[in-house]
């Protein structure tokens, strides 16, 4: 029972630690979500969606059709589409630029810090009540981001723009009015607001976050204690270690496969599957890295526990390792003939191992004619050397001389 519970807790601990760091640690969250616009597919999709929303709000096609003479009003559609493509391309370039990446990272960092502060019960001027909801006002961050990228606000507004001074102390509606006047557009009253929770549910959410913080600390400690208790009560500790390693490995493999399946389902159901897949890959990267480490450690422990067992093949392998170690030690002491003899007696296996290593190198080394030539020459020299020192098969060995051969020497030949 302790082994089964310990395996499940290892799975839960890894998942909880990953989720806590990804969602509530600002550095990890920004490092996970921040690079999303570096993917050209994401930048292009976001730019296209933003352009569609912008042209819908401006109703450009209808306004253009009304402005053109009746005989050429049909040109409103192609002109609108061409303009939309131009704006989307420009916006894609902006989203992919290093300047925007710096602004995006800074804004994301500030927003996440404020959000976590609210969820952990700290007061911040950026948070206010709107109706029955608690909202986070990001207008100061948007204003700051526009100001940090020189000319971005003017390019978006189509005229020279001088941005106002907006701080988190400004009421949300006043901040929106300032930015609207500067840009010369009518912004919605809830522009830049991120709805968090209902006012009546905020206390419950804060309690949940507090419990989540405590669980992240307590769960790994309980897991370690249960594993130690399992080993302490065990009458066969090597077998218990095997059970723990096998159980953790199987659960980790099942969880990883389940997450991959759900990731594919979510991506395929999204409006843009390619973009959704890219975003989910970034979001779940830390999860797969952490679970891969846990799985790797479990597999290493499993292999060590098996090799230390009383199995006949394991005992033979340990004896072989000891003999090999003695041969190597003899070579380091000056007995090089021992090493050559060992290589000659194991030439077949060493040749196969050399081919395997060369194949792995071909997979991981950057493909080029030079790397291919170097690996090929080294492999050929290695294989030829082993072939030369390999002992000849019994049917090819020269026949040994016998005393009877001495008696059949030709006449006139003397013996010395």
Helices and strands as residue ranges (DSSP letters): H 2-24, H 26-33, G 34-38, H 40-58, H 60-67, G 70-72, H 75-96, H 98-119, E 127-130, E 133-137, H 139-148, H 152-157, H 172-183, E 193-198, G 199-201, H 202-233, H 237-269, H 273-307, H 312-332, H 336-345, H 347-364, H 369-389, G 394-396, H 403-407
